[in-house]
Amino acid sequence: MIVNVQRALKEEGYYGGGLTGSLNSVTRRAIANYQSDAGLIVNGIVDAPTVASLGLE
């Protein structure tokens, strides 16, 4: 799932790292930035609202 989130964030311009599948600090920062811009609760984790917003359900 993390690889899919990284890929979606990369396509949206939020993530510039490699598709590692690791929930590292770079990935968490990208998730938090996306969540903020998308009007979601900013927690830096892969939660259901974030997954849905990215169209990954």
mmJSON file of the N, C-alpha and C atoms, coordinates in Angstrom:
{"data_MODEL":{"atom_site":{
"group_PDB":["ATOM","ATOM","ATOM","ATOM","ATOM","ATOM","ATOM","ATOM","ATOM","ATOM","ATOM","ATOM","ATOM","ATOM","ATOM","ATOM","ATOM","ATOM","ATOM","ATOM","ATOM","ATOM","ATOM","ATOM","ATOM","ATOM","ATOM","ATOM","ATOM","ATOM","ATOM","ATOM","ATOM","ATOM","ATOM","ATOM","ATOM","ATOM","ATOM","ATOM","ATOM","ATOM","ATOM","ATOM","ATOM","ATOM","ATOM","ATOM","ATOM","ATOM","ATOM","ATOM","ATOM","ATOM","ATOM","ATOM","ATOM","ATOM","ATOM","ATOM","ATOM","ATOM","ATOM","ATOM","ATOM","ATOM","ATOM","ATOM","ATOM","ATOM","ATOM","ATOM","ATOM","ATOM","ATOM","ATOM","ATOM","ATOM","ATOM","ATOM","ATOM","ATOM","ATOM","ATOM","ATOM","ATOM","ATOM","ATOM","ATOM","ATOM","ATOM","ATOM","ATOM","ATOM","ATOM","ATOM","ATOM","ATOM","ATOM","ATOM","ATOM","ATOM","ATOM","ATOM","ATOM","ATOM","ATOM","ATOM","ATOM","ATOM","ATOM","ATOM","ATOM","ATOM","ATOM","ATOM","ATOM","ATOM","ATOM","ATOM","ATOM","ATOM","ATOM","ATOM","ATOM","ATOM","ATOM","ATOM","ATOM","ATOM","ATOM","ATOM","ATOM","ATOM","ATOM","ATOM","ATOM","ATOM","ATOM","ATOM","ATOM","ATOM","ATOM","ATOM","ATOM","ATOM","ATOM","ATOM","ATOM","ATOM","ATOM","ATOM","ATOM","ATOM","ATOM","ATOM","ATOM","ATOM","ATOM","ATOM","ATOM","ATOM","ATOM","ATOM","ATOM","ATOM","ATOM","ATOM","ATOM","ATOM","ATOM"],
"id":[1,2,3,4,5,6,7,8,9,10,11,12,13,14,15,16,17,18,19,20,21,22,23,24,25,26,27,28,29,30,31,32,33,34,35,36,37,38,39,40,41,42,43,44,45,46,47,48,49,50,51,52,53,54,55,56,57,58,59,60,61,62,63,64,65,66,67,68,69,70,71,72,73,74,75,76,77,78,79,80,81,82,83,84,85,86,87,88,89,90,91,92,93,94,95,96,97,98,99,100,101,102,103,104,105,106,107,108,109,110,111,112,113,114,115,116,117,118,119,120,121,122,123,124,125,126,127,128,129,130,131,132,133,134,135,136,137,138,139,140,141,142,143,144,145,146,147,148,149,150,151,152,153,154,155,156,157,158,159,160,161,162,163,164,165,166,167,168,169,170,171],
"type_symbol":["N","C","C","N","C","C","N","C","C","N","C","C","N","C","C","N","C","C","N","C","C","N","C","C","N","C","C","N","C","C","N","C","C","N","C","C","N","C","C","N","C","C","N","C","C","N","C","C","N","C","C","N","C","C","N","C","C","N","C","C","N","C","C","N","C","C","N","C","C","N","C","C","N","C","C","N","C","C","N","C","C","N","C","C","N","C","C","N","C","C","N","C","C","N","C","C","N","C","C","N","C","C","N","C","C","N","C","C","N","C","C","N","C","C","N","C","C","N","C","C","N","C","C","N","C","C","N","C","C","N","C","C","N","C","C","N","C","C","N","C","C","N","C","C","N","C","C","N","C","C","N","C","C","N","C","C","N","C","C","N","C","C","N","C","C","N","C","C","N","C","C"],
"label_atom_id":["N","CA","C","N","CA","C","N","CA","C","N","CA","C","N","CA","C","N","CA","C","N","CA","C","N","CA","C","N","CA","C","N","CA","C","N","CA","C","N","CA","C","N","CA","C","N","CA","C","N","CA","C","N","CA","C","N","CA","C","N","CA","C","N","CA","C","N","CA","C","N","CA","C","N","CA","C","N","CA","C","N","CA","C","N","CA","C","N","CA","C","N","CA","C","N","CA","C","N","CA","C","N","CA","C","N","CA","C","N","CA","C","N","CA","C","N","CA","C","N","CA","C","N","CA","C","N","CA","C","N","CA","C","N","CA","C","N","CA","C","N","CA","C","N","CA","C","N","CA","C","N","CA","C","N","CA","C","N","CA","C","N","CA","C","N","CA","C","N","CA","C","N","CA","C","N","CA","C","N","CA","C","N","CA","C","N","CA","C","N","CA","C","N","CA","C","N","CA","C"],
"label_alt_id":[null,null,null,null,null,null,null,null,null,null,null,null,null,null,null,null,null,null,null,null,null,null,null,null,null,null,null,null,null,null,null,null,null,null,null,null,null,null,null,null,null,null,null,null,null,null,null,null,null,null,null,null,null,null,null,null,null,null,null,null,null,null,null,null,null,null,null,null,null,null,null,null,null,null,null,null,null,null,null,null,null,null,null,null,null,null,null,null,null,null,null,null,null,null,null,null,null,null,null,null,null,null,null,null,null,null,null,null,null,null,null,null,null,null,null,null,null,null,null,null,null,null,null,null,null,null,null,null,null,null,null,null,null,null,null,null,null,null,null,null,null,null,null,null,null,null,null,null,null,null,null,null,null,null,null,null,null,null,null,null,null,null,null,null,null,null,null,null,null,null,null],
"label_comp_id":["MET","MET","MET","ILE","ILE","ILE","VAL","VAL","VAL","ASN","ASN","ASN","VAL","VAL","VAL","GLN","GLN","GLN","ARG","ARG","ARG","ALA","ALA","ALA","LEU","LEU","LEU","LYS","LYS","LYS","GLU","GLU","GLU","GLU","GLU","GLU","GLY","GLY","GLY","TYR","TYR","TYR","TYR","TYR","TYR","GLY","GLY","GLY","GLY","GLY","GLY","GLY","GLY","GLY","LEU","LEU","LEU","THR","THR","THR","GLY","GLY","GLY","SER","SER","SER","LEU","LEU","LEU","ASN","ASN","ASN","SER","SER","SER","VAL","VAL","VAL","THR","THR","THR","ARG","ARG","ARG","ARG","ARG","ARG","ALA","ALA","ALA","ILE","ILE","ILE","ALA","ALA","ALA","ASN","ASN","ASN","TYR","TYR","TYR","GLN","GLN","GLN","SER","SER","SER","ASP","ASP","ASP","ALA","ALA","ALA","GLY","GLY","GLY","LEU","LEU","LEU","ILE","ILE","ILE","VAL","VAL","VAL","ASN","ASN","ASN","GLY","GLY","GLY","ILE","ILE","ILE","VAL","VAL","VAL","ASP","ASP","ASP","ALA","ALA","ALA","PRO","PRO","PRO","THR","THR","THR","VAL","VAL","VAL","ALA","ALA","ALA","SER","SER","SER","LEU","LEU","LEU","GLY","GLY","GLY","LEU","LEU","LEU","GLU","GLU","GLU"],
"label_asym_id":["A","A","A","A","A","A","A","A","A","A","A","A","A","A","A","A","A","A","A","A","A","A","A","A","A","A","A","A","A","A","A","A","A","A","A","A","A","A","A","A","A","A","A","A","A","A","A","A","A","A","A","A","A","A","A","A","A","A","A","A","A","A","A","A","A","A","A","A","A","A","A","A","A","A","A","A","A","A","A","A","A","A","A","A","A","A","A","A","A","A","A","A","A","A","A","A","A","A","A","A","A","A","A","A","A","A","A","A","A","A","A","A","A","A","A","A","A","A","A","A","A","A","A","A","A","A","A","A","A","A","A","A","A","A","A","A","A","A","A","A","A","A","A","A","A","A","A","A","A","A","A","A","A","A","A","A","A","A","A","A","A","A","A","A","A","A","A","A","A","A","A"],
"label_entity_id":["1","1","1","1","1","1","1","1","1","1","1","1","1","1","1","1","1","1","1","1","1","1","1","1","1","1","1","1","1","1","1","1","1","1","1","1","1","1","1","1","1","1","1","1","1","1","1","1","1","1","1","1","1","1","1","1","1","1","1","1","1","1","1","1","1","1","1","1","1","1","1","1","1","1","1","1","1","1","1","1","1","1","1","1","1","1","1","1","1","1","1","1","1","1","1","1","1","1","1","1","1","1","1","1","1","1","1","1","1","1","1","1","1","1","1","1","1","1","1","1","1","1","1","1","1","1","1","1","1","1","1","1","1","1","1","1","1","1","1","1","1","1","1","1","1","1","1","1","1","1","1","1","1","1","1","1","1","1","1","1","1","1","1","1","1","1","1","1","1","1","1"],
"label_seq_id":[1,1,1,2,2,2,3,3,3,4,4,4,5,5,5,6,6,6,7,7,7,8,8,8,9,9,9,10,10,10,11,11,11,12,12,12,13,13,13,14,14,14,15,15,15,16,16,16,17,17,17,18,18,18,19,19,19,20,20,20,21,21,21,22,22,22,23,23,23,24,24,24,25,25,25,26,26,26,27,27,27,28,28,28,29,29,29,30,30,30,31,31,31,32,32,32,33,33,33,34,34,34,35,35,35,36,36,36,37,37,37,38,38,38,39,39,39,40,40,40,41,41,41,42,42,42,43,43,43,44,44,44,45,45,45,46,46,46,47,47,47,48,48,48,49,49,49,50,50,50,51,51,51,52,52,52,53,53,53,54,54,54,55,55,55,56,56,56,57,57,57],
"pdbx_PDB_ins_code":[null,null,null,null,null,null,null,null,null,null,null,null,null,null,null,null,null,null,null,null,null,null,null,null,null,null,null,null,null,null,null,null,null,null,null,null,null,null,null,null,null,null,null,null,null,null,null,null,null,null,null,null,null,null,null,null,null,null,null,null,null,null,null,null,null,null,null,null,null,null,null,null,null,null,null,null,null,null,null,null,null,null,null,null,null,null,null,null,null,null,null,null,null,null,null,null,null,null,null,null,null,null,null,null,null,null,null,null,null,null,null,null,null,null,null,null,null,null,null,null,null,null,null,null,null,null,null,null,null,null,null,null,null,null,null,null,null,null,null,null,null,null,null,null,null,null,null,null,null,null,null,null,null,null,null,null,null,null,null,null,null,null,null,null,null,null,null,null,null,null,null],
"Cartn_x":[0.821,0.0,0.865,1.963,2.801,3.37,3.753,4.27,3.196,1.96,0.87,0.64,0.724,0.582,1.729,2.948,4.101,3.927,3.467,3.274,2.229,1.101,0.041,0.535,1.266,1.795,2.815,3.591,4.57,3.843,2.773,1.995,1.366,1.034,0.421,1.478,2.761,3.83,4.208,3.783,4.082,5.29,5.641,6.704,7.743,9.007,10.075,11.046,10.8,11.712,11.425,12.155,11.957,10.757,10.252,9.111,9.641,9.824,10.497,9.543,8.315,7.385,7.634,8.543,8.891,8.18,7.586,6.914,7.948,8.914,9.99,9.589,10.51,10.187,9.817,10.44,10.121,8.695,8.332,6.979,5.962,6.245,5.318,5.114,6.179,6.08,5.221,5.412,4.614,3.138,2.871,1.49,0.882,1.612,1.099,0.827,1.723,1.5,0.272,0.127,-1.056,-2.323,-2.295,-3.462,-3.863,-2.9,-3.175,-3.853,-3.295,-3.848,-5.216,-5.453,-6.715,-7.798,-7.467,-8.453,-8.718,-7.765,-7.892,-7.238,-7.482,-6.77,-5.301,-4.424,-2.994,-2.369,-2.025,-1.402,-0.196,0.059,1.232,1.19,0.004,-0.116,-1.069,-0.997,-1.856,-3.154,-4.117,-5.402,-6.459,-7.634,-8.688,-9.072,-9.239,-9.596,-8.512,-7.26,-6.17,-6.145,-6.293,-6.332,-7.484,-8.648,-9.818,-9.574,-9.009,-8.751,-7.773,-6.825,-5.857,-6.439,-7.652,-8.299,-7.747,-7.273,-6.635,-7.525,-8.773,-9.669,-10.091],
"Cartn_y":[-1.194,0.0,1.258,1.266,2.465,2.816,1.819,2.084,2.762,2.306,2.917,4.359,4.617,5.983,6.848,6.331,7.086,7.403,6.435,6.634,7.727,7.657,8.649,10.041,10.117,11.409,11.955,11.075,11.486,12.058,11.391,11.868,13.23,13.485,14.756,15.832,15.451,16.407,16.626,15.735,15.878,15.069,14.053,13.136,13.029,13.23,13.174,12.037,11.211,10.114,8.888,7.833,6.565,5.821,4.886,4.075,2.911,3.168,2.226,1.358,1.836,1.121,1.385,2.304,2.637,3.92,3.887,5.069,5.894,6.445,7.213,8.681,9.513,10.92,11.676,11.342,12.013,11.669,10.403,9.977,10.607,10.625,11.235,12.721,13.421,14.842,15.051,14.213,14.316,14.052,13.046,12.732,13.922,14.484,15.619,16.824,17.108,18.232,18.001,16.775,16.445,16.589,16.036,16.11,17.565,18.413,19.825,20.472,20.259,20.852,20.279,19.004,18.335,18.586,19.324,19.611,18.439,17.537,16.368,16.652,15.794,15.875,15.575,16.47,16.32,15.486,14.234,13.346,12.603,12.758,12.14,10.635,10.066,8.604,8.231,6.993,6.483,6.013,6.928,6.573,6.467,5.994,5.751,7.004,8.173,9.367,9.754,9.581,9.908,8.951,7.68,6.657,6.944,7.262,7.56,8.809,9.843,11.083,10.887,9.995,9.691,8.758,8.288,7.393,5.985,5.532,4.215,3.15,3.429,2.416,1.41],
"Cartn_z":[0.0,0.0,0.0,0.745,0.821,-0.554,-1.32,-2.672,-3.511,-3.399,-4.16,-3.723,-2.428,-1.917,-2.428,-2.357,-2.857,-4.344,-5.109,-6.548,-6.795,-6.071,-6.247,-5.837,-4.73,-4.294,-5.283,-5.876,-6.892,-8.106,-8.531,-9.676,-9.396,-8.132,-7.735,-7.435,-7.46,-7.237,-5.783,-4.902,-3.475,-3.025,-3.773,-3.352,-4.445,-4.073,-5.064,-4.852,-3.841,-3.545,-4.399,-4.089,-4.781,-4.226,-5.011,-4.582,-3.747,-2.467,-1.576,-0.764,-0.575,0.288,1.761,2.05,3.427,3.852,5.03,5.566,6.342,5.594,6.197,6.335,6.813,7.064,5.791,4.676,3.407,2.979,3.119,2.764,3.696,4.985,5.956,5.68,5.33,5.017,3.774,2.754,1.535,1.829,2.655,3.04,3.778,4.732,5.508,4.618,3.683,2.763,1.901,1.405,0.609,1.449,2.65,3.535,3.791,4.043,4.294,3.09,1.906,0.69,0.334,0.713,0.382,1.434,2.487,3.527,4.452,4.539,5.408,6.757,7.732,9.003,8.728,9.151,8.884,10.002,9.646,10.618,10.037,8.748,8.132,8.043,8.211,8.1,6.974,6.564,5.507,6.16,6.243,6.831,5.722,6.082,5.089,4.303,4.938,4.157,3.139,3.527,2.61,1.429,1.716,0.656,-0.303,0.239,-0.607,-1.444,-0.83,-1.536,-2.683,-2.499,-3.556,-4.615,-4.398,-5.365,-5.347,-4.198,-4.113,-3.501,-3.272,-2.672,-3.706],
"occupancy":[1.0,1.0,1.0,1.0,1.0,1.0,1.0,1.0,1.0,1.0,1.0,1.0,1.0,1.0,1.0,1.0,1.0,1.0,1.0,1.0,1.0,1.0,1.0,1.0,1.0,1.0,1.0,1.0,1.0,1.0,1.0,1.0,1.0,1.0,1.0,1.0,1.0,1.0,1.0,1.0,1.0,1.0,1.0,1.0,1.0,1.0,1.0,1.0,1.0,1.0,1.0,1.0,1.0,1.0,1.0,1.0,1.0,1.0,1.0,1.0,1.0,1.0,1.0,1.0,1.0,1.0,1.0,1.0,1.0,1.0,1.0,1.0,1.0,1.0,1.0,1.0,1.0,1.0,1.0,1.0,1.0,1.0,1.0,1.0,1.0,1.0,1.0,1.0,1.0,1.0,1.0,1.0,1.0,1.0,1.0,1.0,1.0,1.0,1.0,1.0,1.0,1.0,1.0,1.0,1.0,1.0,1.0,1.0,1.0,1.0,1.0,1.0,1.0,1.0,1.0,1.0,1.0,1.0,1.0,1.0,1.0,1.0,1.0,1.0,1.0,1.0,1.0,1.0,1.0,1.0,1.0,1.0,1.0,1.0,1.0,1.0,1.0,1.0,1.0,1.0,1.0,1.0,1.0,1.0,1.0,1.0,1.0,1.0,1.0,1.0,1.0,1.0,1.0,1.0,1.0,1.0,1.0,1.0,1.0,1.0,1.0,1.0,1.0,1.0,1.0,1.0,1.0,1.0,1.0,1.0,1.0],
"B_iso_or_equiv":[0.0,0.0,0.0,0.0,0.0,0.0,0.0,0.0,0.0,0.0,0.0,0.0,0.0,0.0,0.0,0.0,0.0,0.0,0.0,0.0,0.0,0.0,0.0,0.0,0.0,0.0,0.0,0.0,0.0,0.0,0.0,0.0,0.0,0.0,0.0,0.0,0.0,0.0,0.0,0.0,0.0,0.0,0.0,0.0,0.0,0.0,0.0,0.0,0.0,0.0,0.0,0.0,0.0,0.0,0.0,0.0,0.0,0.0,0.0,0.0,0.0,0.0,0.0,0.0,0.0,0.0,0.0,0.0,0.0,0.0,0.0,0.0,0.0,0.0,0.0,0.0,0.0,0.0,0.0,0.0,0.0,0.0,0.0,0.0,0.0,0.0,0.0,0.0,0.0,0.0,0.0,0.0,0.0,0.0,0.0,0.0,0.0,0.0,0.0,0.0,0.0,0.0,0.0,0.0,0.0,0.0,0.0,0.0,0.0,0.0,0.0,0.0,0.0,0.0,0.0,0.0,0.0,0.0,0.0,0.0,0.0,0.0,0.0,0.0,0.0,0.0,0.0,0.0,0.0,0.0,0.0,0.0,0.0,0.0,0.0,0.0,0.0,0.0,0.0,0.0,0.0,0.0,0.0,0.0,0.0,0.0,0.0,0.0,0.0,0.0,0.0,0.0,0.0,0.0,0.0,0.0,0.0,0.0,0.0,0.0,0.0,0.0,0.0,0.0,0.0,0.0,0.0,0.0,0.0,0.0,0.0],
"pdbx_formal_charge":[null,null,null,null,null,null,null,null,null,null,null,null,null,null,null,null,null,null,null,null,null,null,null,null,null,null,null,null,null,null,null,null,null,null,null,null,null,null,null,null,null,null,null,null,null,null,null,null,null,null,null,null,null,null,null,null,null,null,null,null,null,null,null,null,null,null,null,null,null,null,null,null,null,null,null,null,null,null,null,null,null,null,null,null,null,null,null,null,null,null,null,null,null,null,null,null,null,null,null,null,null,null,null,null,null,null,null,null,null,null,null,null,null,null,null,null,null,null,null,null,null,null,null,null,null,null,null,null,null,null,null,null,null,null,null,null,null,null,null,null,null,null,null,null,null,null,null,null,null,null,null,null,null,null,null,null,null,null,null,null,null,null,null,null,null,null,null,null,null,null,null],
"auth_seq_id":[1,1,1,2,2,2,3,3,3,4,4,4,5,5,5,6,6,6,7,7,7,8,8,8,9,9,9,10,10,10,11,11,11,12,12,12,13,13,13,14,14,14,15,15,15,16,16,16,17,17,17,18,18,18,19,19,19,20,20,20,21,21,21,22,22,22,23,23,23,24,24,24,25,25,25,26,26,26,27,27,27,28,28,28,29,29,29,30,30,30,31,31,31,32,32,32,33,33,33,34,34,34,35,35,35,36,36,36,37,37,37,38,38,38,39,39,39,40,40,40,41,41,41,42,42,42,43,43,43,44,44,44,45,45,45,46,46,46,47,47,47,48,48,48,49,49,49,50,50,50,51,51,51,52,52,52,53,53,53,54,54,54,55,55,55,56,56,56,57,57,57],
"auth_comp_id":["MET","MET","MET","ILE","ILE","ILE","VAL","VAL","VAL","ASN","ASN","ASN","VAL","VAL","VAL","GLN","GLN","GLN","ARG","ARG","ARG","ALA","ALA","ALA","LEU","LEU","LEU","LYS","LYS","LYS","GLU","GLU","GLU","GLU","GLU","GLU","GLY","GLY","GLY","TYR","TYR","TYR","TYR","TYR","TYR","GLY","GLY","GLY","GLY","GLY","GLY","GLY","GLY","GLY","LEU","LEU","LEU","THR","THR","THR","GLY","GLY","GLY","SER","SER","SER","LEU","LEU","LEU","ASN","ASN","ASN","SER","SER","SER","VAL","VAL","VAL","THR","THR","THR","ARG","ARG","ARG","ARG","ARG","ARG","ALA","ALA","ALA","ILE","ILE","ILE","ALA","ALA","ALA","ASN","ASN","ASN","TYR","TYR","TYR","GLN","GLN","GLN","SER","SER","SER","ASP","ASP","ASP","ALA","ALA","ALA","GLY","GLY","GLY","LEU","LEU","LEU","ILE","ILE","ILE","VAL","VAL","VAL","ASN","ASN","ASN","GLY","GLY","GLY","ILE","ILE","ILE","VAL","VAL","VAL","ASP","ASP","ASP","ALA","ALA","ALA","PRO","PRO","PRO","THR","THR","THR","VAL","VAL","VAL","ALA","ALA","ALA","SER","SER","SER","LEU","LEU","LEU","GLY","GLY","GLY","LEU","LEU","LEU","GLU","GLU","GLU"],
"auth_asym_id":["A","A","A","A","A","A","A","A","A","A","A","A","A","A","A","A","A","A","A","A","A","A","A","A","A","A","A","A","A","A","A","A","A","A","A","A","A","A","A","A","A","A","A","A","A","A","A","A","A","A","A","A","A","A","A","A","A","A","A","A","A","A","A","A","A","A","A","A","A","A","A","A","A","A","A","A","A","A","A","A","A","A","A","A","A","A","A","A","A","A","A","A","A","A","A","A","A","A","A","A","A","A","A","A","A","A","A","A","A","A","A","A","A","A","A","A","A","A","A","A","A","A","A","A","A","A","A","A","A","A","A","A","A","A","A","A","A","A","A","A","A","A","A","A","A","A","A","A","A","A","A","A","A","A","A","A","A","A","A","A","A","A","A","A","A","A","A","A","A","A","A"],
"auth_atom_id":["N","CA","C","N","CA","C","N","CA","C","N","CA","C","N","CA","C","N","CA","C","N","CA","C","N","CA","C","N","CA","C","N","CA","C","N","CA","C","N","CA","C","N","CA","C","N","CA","C","N","CA","C","N","CA","C","N","CA","C","N","CA","C","N","CA","C","N","CA","C","N","CA","C","N","CA","C","N","CA","C","N","CA","C","N","CA","C","N","CA","C","N","CA","C","N","CA","C","N","CA","C","N","CA","C","N","CA","C","N","CA","C","N","CA","C","N","CA","C","N","CA","C","N","CA","C","N","CA","C","N","CA","C","N","CA","C","N","CA","C","N","CA","C","N","CA","C","N","CA","C","N","CA","C","N","CA","C","N","CA","C","N","CA","C","N","CA","C","N","CA","C","N","CA","C","N","CA","C","N","CA","C","N","CA","C","N","CA","C","N","CA","C","N","CA","C","N","CA","C"],
"pdbx_PDB_model_num":[1,1,1,1,1,1,1,1,1,1,1,1,1,1,1,1,1,1,1,1,1,1,1,1,1,1,1,1,1,1,1,1,1,1,1,1,1,1,1,1,1,1,1,1,1,1,1,1,1,1,1,1,1,1,1,1,1,1,1,1,1,1,1,1,1,1,1,1,1,1,1,1,1,1,1,1,1,1,1,1,1,1,1,1,1,1,1,1,1,1,1,1,1,1,1,1,1,1,1,1,1,1,1,1,1,1,1,1,1,1,1,1,1,1,1,1,1,1,1,1,1,1,1,1,1,1,1,1,1,1,1,1,1,1,1,1,1,1,1,1,1,1,1,1,1,1,1,1,1,1,1,1,1,1,1,1,1,1,1,1,1,1,1,1,1,1,1,1,1,1,1]
}}}
